[in-house]
Amino acid sequence: HEASMAQKKQFEYVLKEINSNQWDLVILDEIMAAIHADMIAVENVSDLIDNKPEKLELVLTGRNAPDALIEKADYVSRIDGVKHPFNKGILSRLGIEE
């Protein structure tokens, strides 16, 4: 519940400030995870894309983007894990994966 409230508060901040022209670039890191966890509605993210200032670059990250957002995107990339230290039993390291 706390995480959900924090996600909503941060997203609301972006919605409130998006038209201030103080930013050239906004990165919503792991927003797809927030969508899949029902913390942020995909419709709200879609509206953000539709109503952002023309010169603002908006970067949305995370796995399994909904088709509705993929259709709106200019760029879509997928990264496949080929090799990772976790496969050798190495857990996350402070400053690297954390």
Buried (B, 14 or more C-beta within 10 A) or exposed (E): EEEEEEBBEBBEEBEEEBEEEEBEEBEBEBBBBBBBEEBBEBEEBBEBEEEBBEEEEBEBEBEEBBEEBEEBEEEEEEEEEEEEEEEEEEEEEEEEEE
